[in-house]
Amino acid sequence: MTKTKEIISIEYSLKEILSNLSDQDIKEIIGKTKSYLYKCADPDNDVHHIHFKDVLELEKAMIHLKNKTPFSNLFRDYIAVSHKEVSNPKEILSEVVGIGGRMGDLMDSIRESQDEKSSGGVTIVPHEKEIIYNEIQKLDEQLMKIKSILKSI
């Protein structure tokens, strides 16, 4: 029986690779079979582990073929997500609701920066880019909170 994979794990990232690349793609990229990657993606398999050079090649291929970055996401999330226990798992709902507000702030800043009456007119100027970037950072922080909660549940 297949074991559920941790959401922030190498196995979870490999699952995304396996669902997006064919056996032929994998063979051409790293010279190994899809079956081998399934073994590496099995959290109960202590024998098969993926080599870091293969991770790099698969990541490069995923960016080129699918515009996805499963391993970069893993590294970023693993480092950023705190590993503390959450006292109230229902906290996730308030964090998700908060994303709606953050998304609205982002849309407003983009809309305002493209308004003809803005300092750059319809062109987004550097200080407007900074405002938009700050709104994206706030949204990203909110997502990290949700990931932390999910990791600790």
N, C-alpha and C positions, 0 to 999 in steps of 0.2 A: 504494500500500500504506500502511496506517495505521501511523504511528510510535507506539511505546510512550511514554506520557506519564510524566514525572517524577511521583513520588508527592506531593511538596510543591511544587505549581505551580498557577498560575491555570488551566491547561489541564485538570488533574485535577479541580479544583473545578467547572469548567464541565461536565465529563463527568457529574458527579453531578447538576447542574441538568438537563442534557439527558435523563438517565435518569428523572428524577422529575416533570418538567413537560411538559405537552403543548404543541404549537405554539400552540394557542389561549391557554393560560395565559401563555406568554411574550409573545405579541402584546398581551394585556391589561395585562401588568405593565410592559413596557418599550417596547412599540410596534414591536418588531422580530421577525423570524421565527426559527424554530428553525434554519433553514439558516444564518442570520447567526451564531448562536452556535456552530454546528459549525465555521464558518470561524475564529471567534475561538479555538476549542478546538484548532485544528490548530497544533502547535508549529512546523511548517514554513511557516506562512502569516505573512509579515511585514507584510502589508497590513492585515489586520483585527485590531483590538484592541478589547476591551470598555471602555466608559467606566465610570469609578468610580461615577457616579450610577446606572448600570444594575446594577452589582454590589450596591449598597446596596438597590435595589428588589427584586432577585432574592433577596437574603438575607432580607429582610423577608418576602417571599412564602413562601420555603422554611420559615421558622420557623412561619408561620401555617398553611400547608397540610400540611407534612410533618414538622414539629418537628425539622428538621435545619438545621445551620449550616455549609455547606461553605466559605464565604469566611472566616468567623470562625475556623474550624479552620485554614485555610490561613495566615492572619495569625499566629495563636498559634504554630503549628508552625514557620513560617518563621523567626520571631524566636527561638524557644526551642531549636530543633534546632541543635546545633553542626555546623559544616561541616568538621570535622577528619576526616582519613583514619583508618579503623579498621585496626589492624594485623592483627587476626584476625577475619574475617567469621563464624567459628563461635561468636564471642562472643554472637551473638544467641540461641542456644539457652539459655545460662545466664541471660540476661536474661528470657527467656520463662518459664523455670522459676521464676525469682524472683518473677514476677507471681503465680504460684500461691500462694506464701507470703504475699505482700502481700494478696492477696484473702482468704486465710484470716484474717489479722489484722483486716481490715476486718469480715468477718462476725462474728468473735469480739467486737469492740468493739460492734457493733450488738446482738448477742445479749445481751451483758452489760448494756448500757444499758436494754434492755427487760425485763430480769429483775425480778420482783416484789421481790427482795431488794436491788436497786440503790437508790441514793440518791433517785431520783425515782419508784421503782416502775416500772410499765410505761411511764410517760411519760419521754421523753428530755429531760433537764435541760441547761442551758447548758454545764456542764463536760463532760458526756458528748458533746454536739454537737461540742465542740472536739476531743475525742479522735477522734471519727469523722472529722471534717474533716481532722485530721492524717494519719489512715490513708489517706484519699482522696488527699491531697497526695503521700504516699509512692508510692502506686500510679501517680499521674500522672507523677511523676519517672521511675519505672521505664519507663513507656510512652514517655516522651521519649527515654530511652536507646535503646530499640529503634528508634524513628524515626530517631535519629541514625545508628545502624548501617546501617539500610536505605538512608538517603540517601547514605551514603559507599560502599556496595558498588557 
